[in-house]
Amino acid sequence: MSESFTHLNDRGEARMVDVTAKAITQRTATARCVVVVSAEVAERLRAGDMPKGDALAVARLAAIQATKRTADLIPLCHPIAIHGVDVEISVQERPSVEILVTVRTADRTGIEMEALTAAAVGGLTVIDMVKGVDRSAHIAEVLLLEKSGGRSGTWRRPQ
């Protein structure tokens, strides 16, 4: 059973996969979160006029912090070294806020969960920062856009 399902032991119980023998390689992952907001919130974000302050700066810091806490939140995720995090946040016309997070490491296992967690926490932080003005703000998507490195190489989400 453990050969088919790497996160299960011979008794079918959850386990953390042993990556000791895997080679250290450079790995990168990029994830996106889209938060739908009202037109008023989009305009106020562009103007830097939110009651709680600079919502986009706080969301950027939250996303960076989240990359470092991923293994604390996802039970079978390995704690890995985070060597770089880039967070791009933009207010879109639809109206929405787009959060793009790229995370880099040189380690034995992938960094996709760190990128996804960072994007999601950045999105949740936007909601927290705007909820006083827009209670209907919500996350429309959180998804992996691409990853590179490791045995499986490069993967990109089809357009």
VEXPABA-607609 format. One line per field, with one value per residue (C-alpha): residue number from 0; residue in three letters; x, y, z. Coordinates in steps of 0.001 Angstrom, whole numbers, plus 524288, in hexadecimal, padded with zeros to 5 digits. Layout:
resi: c(NUM ...);
resn: c(ALA ...);
c1: c(X ...);
c2: c(Y ...);
c3: c(Z ...);
END
This chain:
resi: c(0 1 2 3 4 5 6 7 8 9 10 11 12 13 14 15 16 17 18 19 20 21 22 23 24 25 26 27 28 29 30 31 32 33 34 35 36 37 38 39 40 41 42 43 44 45 46 47 48 49 50 51 52 53 54 55 56 57 58 59 60 61 62 63 64 65 66 67 68 69 70 71 72 73 74 75 76 77 78 79 80 81 82 83 84 85 86 87 88 89 90 91 92 93 94 95 96 97 98 99 100 101 102 103 104 105 106 107 108 109 110 111 112 113 114 115 116 117 118 119 120 121 122 123 124 125 126 127 128 129 130 131 132 133 134 135 136 137 138 139 140 141 142 143 144 145 146 147 148 149 150 151 152 153 154 155 156 157 158);
resn: c(MET SER GLU SER PHE THR HIS LEU ASN ASP ARG GLY GLU ALA ARG MET VAL ASP VAL THR ALA LYS ALA ILE THR GLN ARG THR ALA THR ALA ARG CYS VAL VAL VAL VAL SER ALA GLU VAL ALA GLU ARG LEU ARG ALA GLY ASP MET PRO LYS GLY ASP ALA LEU ALA VAL ALA ARG LEU ALA ALA ILE GLN ALA THR LYS ARG THR ALA ASP LEU ILE PRO LEU CYS HIS PRO ILE ALA ILE HIS GLY VAL ASP VAL GLU ILE SER VAL GLN GLU ARG PRO SER VAL GLU ILE LEU VAL THR VAL ARG THR ALA ASP ARG THR GLY ILE GLU MET GLU ALA LEU THR ALA ALA ALA VAL GLY GLY LEU THR VAL ILE ASP MET VAL LYS GLY VAL ASP ARG SER ALA HIS ILE ALA GLU VAL LEU LEU LEU GLU LYS SER GLY GLY ARG SER GLY THR TRP ARG ARG PRO GLN);
c1: c(80000 80AD5 81093 8040D 80148 80DE2 80788 80234 809EB 807D8 7FC28 7F5AA 7F8EF 7FD45 80BE2 8159A 81D48 82BDF 8330B 84092 845F0 84090 84A07 849AF 84527 840B3 831F8 82859 81994 8101C 8021E 7F719 7EBD3 7E0D0 7D86D 7CBD3 7C8CE 7BEE2 7C1AF 7C276 7CCE5 7D4B7 7D4A4 7D834 7E344 7E8AD 7E7B6 7EDA9 7E168 7DD6C 7D961 7E335 7EE82 7F6A7 7EF80 7F862 804E3 7FF3E 7FAE5 8089C 80ECD 80498 8079B 8162D 813F0 80AD5 81566 81D4C 811F2 80CCD 81212 80B22 7FE1B 7FE9F 80080 808E7 8105C 81F07 82519 82E66 8376B 83154 83BC0 83374 82588 82026 8125B 80B9F 7FE66 7F61C 7E878 7E188 7D670 7CC8B 7CD3C 7D64B 7E38E 7ED54 7F834 8036F 80D5D 81A07 821D0 82F7F 837CD 842F2 83DEA 839A5 82B1E 821FA 81DD5 81032 8091E 810D2 80CEE 7FEA5 7FE41 8047F 7FACE 7EF30 7F3A7 7F64E 7E85A 7E2AC 7EA36 7E46B 7D6EE 7DA37 7DF1C 7D31E 7C7F3 7C3E7 7C0AC 7BCF3 7B780 7B578 7C3F7 7C7C6 7D249 7CE9E 7DA6E 7E723 7EF21 7FCAE 80132 80E3D 8190B 826CB 83192 83232 8300A 82385 829BA 8219F 812CE 80A5D 7FBB0 7F585 7EFB1);
c2: c(80000 809C9 80855 80D67 817C4 81DDA 8249C 817DE 80D82 7FECC 7FF82 80A66 814DE 8228B 824F5 82F2D 82A49 8287E 83169 82F43 82873 83253 83BB6 84A0E 851BA 85F8A 86045 86B20 86C07 876E9 8779D 88151 885A7 88E3A 8959F 89B4E 8A890 8B34A 8BE87 8C78E 8BF2D 8BE36 8CD01 8CEEE 8C515 8CC5F 8D92C 8D363 8D764 8CB6C 8CD10 8C2D2 8C8B6 8C375 8B6BC 8B299 8B476 8AC9A 8A1D2 8A15D 89F8C 89551 88D90 88DCC 889B3 87EB3 87851 8765A 87044 866CA 85A7D 85EAA 85F22 853CE 84740 83F41 84AA9 84AC2 856A8 85BAD 8672C 872EA 879E0 88413 88925 892FB 8980E 8A05A 8A617 8ADBB 8B34E 8AEB2 8B518 8AA04 8AE76 8A546 8A437 89ADD 8955C 88E69 88788 88146 87973 873FC 869F8 86079 85485 8464F 84859 85190 85F28 85F4B 85EE1 86A9E 87286 86E7D 8713B 87E82 88243 87DB4 884AC 890F9 8900F 88DBF 89988 8A20A 89DA4 8A0BF 8AE35 8B1B7 8AAE1 8B756 8BD4A 8B101 8A55C 89E08 89DC0 88FAB 8870D 882CD 87A0F 87533 86D3E 86900 86F6A 86898 86126 85D58 854E3 84767 83A4D 83E56 84A66 855F6 8569B 861FD 86357 862D0 86FD5);
c3: c(80000 80349 7F592 7EF4A 7F970 7FE32 809C8 80F63 816B2 8152B 81E77 816AF 820C4 81D17 81DAA 81988 80DC7 81027 806A6 80C77 80060 7F6A5 7F047 7F3D9 7E7F3 7E53C 7E599 7E29B 7E363 7DFE8 7E4DC 7E321 7EBAB 7E6AE 7F082 7EB35 7F130 7EEF4 7E595 7F165 7F7D6 7EB36 7EA02 7F848 7F72E 7EB66 7F2FD 7FF5A 806C0 80EBC 81D09 821D8 81A34 80EF6 80C63 80142 80926 81464 80AFD 8050A 81272 8162B 809D4 80C99 81AA1 81650 80E0B 81A6C 821D5 81793 81E1E 82AAB 82376 819C0 8219A 8182C 8124A 814C7 81B25 810C4 80F5C 808BB 800CB 7FA10 7F97A 7EFC0 7F1A1 7E752 7EACB 7E14A 7E13D 7D500 7CD62 7CF6F 7DB61 7E294 7E8E0 7E2C1 7EB22 7E446 7ECC2 7E827 7F209 7F015 7F72D 7F577 7FC9E 7FB61 7F972 7F25F 7F645 7F057 7FD69 80232 7F634 7F763 805F9 80406 7F960 80186 80DE7 80605 800F5 80E63 81340 80885 80CEB 81B12 8173F 80EEF 81618 81D0A 80FC7 80824 80F94 802BA 7FF25 7FC5B 7F69E 7E8DB 7E686 7EC11 7E292 7DEDE 7D240 7D0A6 7D760 7D397 7D8FC 7DEB1 7D824 7D135 7CB12 7C670 7C65B 7C1E3 7C343 7B5C9 7B192);
END
